[in-house]
Amino acid sequence: TDQGCQYQSPRYQRALKLHGITQSMSRKGNSMDDGLMENFFGLLKTEMFYDQEYKYHNLQELTQAIEEYIEYYNNERIKSRLKGLTPKEYRSQAS
């Protein structure tokens, strides 16, 4: 996350811990730290929500849709900057 006060509050940090979530924050004033995730979430929002009718009726439907998008993104969505490969294919070539 960024360095916003809401992310640094003790109440928020306790809630994360309660749910087994590890918080990761970029260094102050260095947006490049989380640039890849900013790009991913920008794509997710664009491809799942913009110019679409509201289609998730509850948290379970939304959670399932996000999990399916992550699966699609990693295994099917080709990226030109990865030489036309999916992230999974690109990572397997690097191994």
Sequence and secondary structure as in RCSB ss.txt:
>XXXX:A:sequence
TDQGCQYQSPRYQRALKLHGITQSMSRKGNSMDDGLMENFFGLLKTEMFYDQEYKYHNLQELTQAIEEYIEYYNN
ERIKSRLKGLTPKEYRSQAS
>XXXX:A:secstr
    HHHH HHHHHHHHHTT       TT GGGGHHHHHHHHHHHHHHTTTS     SHHHHHHHHHHHHHHHHH
T  BGGGTTB HHHHHHHH 
